[in-house]
Amino acid sequence: MLTENNTPKLSEITIEITNILGEGSCSRGHNISEIFDYPKDRDKMCPSALSILRPYLLVLAYGGNNIYTQETPNTFSLSCSDPSHPVVYKLTRKE
């Protein structure tokens, strides 16, 4: 679907923190069950984590699917790169 400027209409993505591994506390202060709406809330997120999530966010935003699972093609789960406190994120395209 295109906008009036003939640019693609991007889907909104929900980003949920589902787990914090290691010592269980995020270095940036995020908490389990915290939810962000992408792209609206991107300035509230850890910049390092956002750079890891960005390729997957763009796949979902442009209508692509997770090819590794048939059960939830509009969802990705992955973690940030913090070696001591990896935060696990669930990305879901709003339908």
QUINORNOR-V58973 format. One record per backbone hydrogen bond with DSSP energy under -1.0 kcal/mol. NH is the residue of the N-H (numbers start at 1). CO is the residue of the C=O. Records with the same first field share a line. If there is no record, write none. Layout:
BEGIN
NH->CO + CO
END
This chain:
BEGIN
3->7
6->3
9->1
11->61
13->38
14->92
15->36
16->90
17->34
18->88
19->88
21->86
24->21
29->26
33->17
34->31
36->15
38->13
41->37
42->39
44->41
45->42
50->46
51->47
52->48
53->49
54->50
57->53
58->54
59->55
60->56
61->57
62->58
63->60
64->59
66->73
75->72
76->91
78->89
80->87
88->19
89->78
90->16
91->76
92->14
93->74
94->12
END
